[in-house]
C-alpha cells in the first residue's frame, strides 16, 4: 500500500512538473509577445534603435532556455527582422541579423510544420504542395517565415540563388491572405504589392495588380499603416511615373498621426522615409 501511494505520489509530482513547465513556457511566450508589442508601439526612433539590441539578447536567452517554444522563435524572428530592416545601414551587419531572423523562423517552421520544413530547399512544386496543407493555426508561423525570408533575400540581392526563392515567399504570403485576409491589419497585402511592382509591365511586372494590393492593404489597416502609403508611392507611383499620386500619398503619410496600436514605430519610420522620397522625387520626375 505504501509503495502504491509512493507511485501515485510520484506520478502526481511528474504531472505537476509538466504543468509547471507549460505555465513557464506560456509565460515566456507571453513575455516575448509583449516585448514585441512594446517595441512596435514606441514612438521615439532613437529609443527604439538604442534599446532593441538589449531586447535581442534577452530573446536569445529565452530561446536558449526553451528552444522548442514556437511562439518565442516567432517573436525572435520578428524582432531581428524588424531591427535589421529598420535600423541597420551596414550591409554586413544587416546580413548577419537577417540570417538570425530567418534561422528562428525556420526553426519554428520545422517544429510546427515538419513537412514544410523538409521542402524549404526543394523544388517549388513540392514546397507549394506543403504550403497548401497549412491551416489557420499555422498563419503566424508561415508569415514569420515569409517575412524573415524576404528580409534575407533583401540582403542578398546579388545572389541569384537567393532571388530565385521569391516565388516561395510569395506562395507563403498568398496562403496567409487566403487563410486570414485581415491578418496584421492587411500587412501581407502590402508585401504582395511590393512583389507585384518589382518590375515594370514590359518586363513581366504587374503594376496595376500591385496598385490594387496596396489599396487593399490600406483599407484593411483603416488607413493607419503609413508604410503602405510610402511603399505604394515608392514602388508603384514611381514605377508608372505618376507624380501626383506619389506626392499625395507621401504627404498623407507625413500628415497622419503615427500613433496606432502595433504600428506606431513603423509609422514614425515611414514618415521619415516619406520626407526623403518627397525630396528625391524632385529629381526623379
C-alpha positions in Angstrom: 0.0 0.0 0.0 2.8 2.3 0.8 4.5 1.5 -2.5 1.3 2.2 -4.4 0.9 5.5 -2.6 4.5 6.4 -3.4 4.0 5.6 -7.1 0.8 7.6 -7.2 2.6 10.5 -5.4 5.5 10.3 -7.9 3.1 10.3 -10.8 1.3 13.3 -9.5 4.6 15.1 -8.9 5.7 14.4 -12.5 2.3 15.7 -13.8 2.6 18.8 -11.7 6.1 19.4 -13.0 4.8 19.0 -16.6 2.0 21.5 -15.9 4.5 23.9 -14.3 6.8 23.7 -17.4 3.8 24.5 -19.6 2.9 27.5 -17.4 6.5 28.8 -17.6 6.6 28.2 -21.3 3.4 30.1 -21.8 4.5 32.9 -19.6 7.8 33.2 -21.5 5.9 33.3 -24.8 3.5 36.0 -23.5 6.5 38.0 -22.3 8.1 37.7 -25.8 4.8 38.8 -27.4 4.6 41.8 -25.0 8.2 42.7 -25.7 7.5 42.8 -29.4 4.3 44.8 -28.9 6.2 47.3 -26.7 8.8 47.8 -29.4 6.2 48.3 -32.1 4.3 50.9 -30.0 7.5 53.0 -29.4 7.2 56.5 -31.0 10.9 57.6 -30.4 13.1 56.1 -33.1 16.3 56.8 -31.1 15.0 55.0 -28.0 14.0 52.0 -30.2 17.3 52.0 -32.0 19.3 52.1 -28.8 17.0 49.7 -26.8 16.3 46.9 -29.3 19.8 45.3 -29.1 19.2 44.6 -25.4 15.9 43.0 -26.3 17.5 40.9 -28.9 20.0 39.5 -26.4 17.1 38.9 -24.0 15.1 37.0 -26.6 18.2 34.9 -27.5 18.4 33.9 -23.8 14.8 33.0 -23.6 15.0 30.8 -26.7 18.1 29.1 -25.4 16.2 28.2 -22.3 13.2 26.9 -24.2 14.4 26.0 -27.7 11.1 24.2 -28.7 8.9 27.2 -28.0 7.4 28.1 -31.3 5.9 31.4 -30.1 9.3 32.5 -28.8 11.1 31.6 -32.0 8.5 33.6 -34.0 8.9 36.6 -31.7 12.7 36.4 -32.1 12.3 36.2 -35.9 10.1 39.3 -35.9 12.4 41.3 -33.6 15.6 40.5 -35.5 13.9 41.1 -38.8 12.4 44.5 -37.7 15.8 45.7 -36.4 17.8 44.6 -39.4 15.3 46.1 -41.8 14.5 49.3 -40.0 17.7 50.4 -38.2 20.8 48.8 -39.7 22.6 50.6 -42.5 25.8 48.4 -42.5 25.2 45.7 -45.2 27.4 43.1 -43.5 25.6 43.5 -40.2 22.2 43.6 -41.7 23.0 40.3 -43.5 24.0 38.7 -40.2 20.9 39.9 -38.3 18.5 38.9 -41.1 20.2 35.5 -41.1 19.4 35.1 -37.4 15.8 36.2 -38.1 15.4 33.5 -40.8 17.0 30.9 -38.6 14.5 31.4 -35.9 11.6 31.4 -38.3 12.9 28.2 -40.0 13.3 26.5 -36.6 9.7 27.4 -35.7 8.5 26.0 -39.0 10.4 22.8 -38.5 8.8 22.3 -35.1 5.2 23.1 -36.1 5.3 22.1 -39.8 7.9 19.4 -40.3 6.5 18.5 -43.8 7.0 22.1 -45.0 10.4 22.2 -43.3 11.6 19.3 -45.5 10.6 21.2 -48.6 12.2 24.6 -47.9 15.2 23.9 -50.0 13.5 21.6 -52.5 11.9 22.5 -55.9 8.9 24.8 -55.9 6.2 22.3 -56.7 6.8 20.2 -53.6 7.1 23.3 -51.5 3.8 24.7 -52.8 2.0 21.5 -52.1 3.1 21.6 -48.4 2.1 25.3 -48.2 -1.4 24.3 -49.4 -1.7 21.9 -46.4 -1.2 24.6 -43.8 -4.2 25.7 -41.8 -5.4 28.8 -40.0 -3.5 27.9 -36.8 -0.2 28.0 -38.8 -0.6 31.6 -40.1 1.7 33.2 -37.5 4.5 30.7 -38.3 4.3 30.9 -42.1 4.0 34.7 -42.1 7.1 34.9 -39.8 8.9 32.6 -42.3 7.8 34.7 -45.3 8.8 38.0 -43.6 12.2 36.7 -42.5 12.8 35.1 -45.8 12.1 38.3 -47.6 14.5 40.1 -45.3 17.2 37.6 -46.1 16.6 38.0 -49.8 16.9 41.8 -49.5 20.4 41.4 -48.1 21.4 39.0 -50.9 20.2 40.9 -54.0 23.3 40.0 -56.0 22.8 36.3 -55.2 20.6 34.7 -58.0 20.0 31.6 -55.9 18.5 33.8 -53.2 16.5 35.8 -55.7 15.1 32.5 -57.1 13.3 32.0 -53.7 11.0 34.9 -54.2 8.2 32.7 -55.6 8.3 30.6 -52.4 8.0 33.8 -50.3 5.0 34.9 -52.4 3.4 31.5 -52.1 3.6 31.7 -48.3 2.1 35.2 -48.2 -0.7 34.3 -50.6 -1.5 31.4 -48.3 -1.7 33.8 -45.3 -4.2 36.1 -47.0 -6.2 33.0 -48.2 -6.5 31.7 -44.6 -6.8 35.1 -42.8 -7.4 38.1 -45.1 -7.2 40.7 -42.4 -4.1 39.3 -40.7 -1.8 42.0 -39.2 -4.2 44.8 -40.4 -3.6 43.9 -44.0 0.2 44.0 -43.9 0.6 40.8 -46.1 -1.2 42.6 -49.0 1.5 45.3 -48.7 4.2 42.7 -49.2 2.3 41.3 -52.2 2.0 44.8 -53.6 5.8 45.2 -53.4 6.4 41.8 -55.1 4.0 42.8 -58.0 5.8 46.0 -58.6 9.4 44.8 -58.6 9.5 45.2 -62.4 7.6 47.3 -65.0 4.9 45.6 -67.0 7.2 45.4 -70.1 9.5 43.1 -68.1 6.8 40.9 -66.6 5.8 43.0 -63.6 2.2 43.5 -62.6 2.0 47.2 -61.5 -1.8 47.5 -61.7 -2.2 44.4 -59.7 0.3 45.9 -57.2 -1.8 49.1 -57.1 -4.9 47.1 -56.1 -3.0 45.2 -53.5 -1.6 48.4 -51.9 -5.2 49.8 -51.9 -6.4 46.6 -50.2 -3.6 46.8 -47.5 -4.5 50.5 -46.9 -8.2 49.7 -46.5 -7.6 46.8 -44.1 -5.4 49.0 -41.9 -8.1 51.6 -41.8 -5.5 54.0 -43.3 -3.4 53.7 -40.2 -0.4 51.9 -41.6 1.6 54.7 -43.2 4.3 52.3 -44.5 1.7 51.1 -47.0 1.4 54.7 -48.4 5.1 55.1 -48.6 5.7 51.8 -50.4 2.7 52.5 -52.6 4.4 55.8 -53.7 7.9 54.4 -54.0 7.1 51.1 -55.7 4.0 51.9 -57.8 3.8 55.6 -58.4 7.4 55.9 -59.3 7.2 52.8 -61.5 4.4 54.3 -63.6 5.8 57.9 -63.3 2.6 59.2 -61.5 4.0 62.2 -59.6 0.6 63.4 -58.5 -0.2 60.1 -56.8 3.4 59.9 -55.5 3.3 63.3 -53.7 -0.3 62.8 -52.4 0.5 59.5 -50.8 3.7 60.8 -49.2 2.1 64.0 -47.9 -0.8 62.0 -46.4 1.7 59.7 -44.6 3.6 62.7 -43.2 0.4 64.5 -42.1 -1.1 61.4 -40.3 -1.0 60.7 -36.6 1.6 58.0 -36.3 0.2 56.6 -33.1 -1.7 53.3 -33.7 -1.6 50.0 -31.8 1.1 47.8 -33.3 2.1 50.4 -35.9 3.5 53.4 -34.1 7.2 52.7 -34.7 6.6 51.6 -38.3 4.7 54.8 -38.9 7.4 57.0 -37.5 9.9 55.3 -39.7 7.6 55.6 -42.6 7.2 59.3 -42.1 11.0 59.8 -42.1 11.2 57.8 -45.3 8.4 59.7 -46.9 10.2 63.0 -46.4 13.3 61.7 -48.1 11.2 60.3 -51.0 9.5 63.7 -51.4 12.8 65.4 -51.7 14.3 62.9 -54.1 11.2 62.9 -56.1 12.0 66.4 -57.4 14.9 64.9 -59.3 13.1 61.6 -60.2 10.1 63.0 -62.0 
